[in-house]
Amino acid sequence: MTQSEQPLNDKVEVLWKFSSNLLKTIPPLRSVGYGLLFLSMLDLLTIILPPQLMNPVWEFQTMGGIVERSAVPLISLVFIFFGERNLRGRFEEPLLMFISWFSLLLGVLFILMVPLGIFNTLRIEQQSSEQIDSQVEQRITDIQTVQEQLEQTTSEDQMRELLSRLDTQGRSPEIQNREQVNQIKQELSGFLSTTAQRTQIEAEQTRRNRRITLLKNSVKWNIGALVSGVLFVTIWRGTAWARKKV
């Protein structure tokens, strides 16, 4: 052996050892992949059961839970298909074909989540707005009822009765004369007006906060569903060898 051949042989030996060690890591990686895929399917069942179809909030939150866990099945598929047909048992051939087609199914389902997610976002926004409007309307109605009762209150006894209904903890002030009745009417009328205004402001703040939170989750989950769907389809396209009979 010449001196020029020695470095080449050393490199070949290093590559041989590297490939030999790499092959030893393939079976454990595949075992981890099968385990992760099984666990992710169990996790999926816990998310979708029991189903509440036609409930936009449940559908939206379920979509988010699935999308946020999509990394696990993606990683498991990469581990399972690693090394293609090398070091495979006979039982794996039909299983790999099934998992390859299953990855396409997952990809299509994730992509179909996008229009459903957008539609549910609009439905939830409408329901949330209607709920806030209903609560504000009920609160304003209650305030107006109290204001009407306050306007009709003229005597000390009527004022005591009104205050006792408004304050059930017995903290109502002692009313001794008509002047005190008028003073309390003015203070209570101002408080009711302020409460009505504050109710409107708080309702708009709540509406704005809910809309921002909903929009952020919608963007995150819809983009995540689209990206995950494309990745699952990419895995399906890259595993055409698994769908071919040897």
Buried (B, 14 or more C-beta within 10 A) or exposed (E): EEEEEEEEEEEEEEEEEEEEEEEEEBEEEBEBBBEBBEEBEEBBEEBEEEEEEEEBEBBBBBBBBBBBBBEBBBBBBBBBBEBEEEEBEEEBBEBBBEBBBBBBEBBBBBBEBBEBBEEBBEBBBEEBBEEBEEEBEEBBEBBEEBBEBBEEBEEBEBBBBBBEEEEEEEEBEEBEEEEBBEEBBEEBBEEBEEBBEEBEEEBEEBBEEBBEEBEEBBEEBBEBBBBBBEBBBEBBEBBEEBEEEE
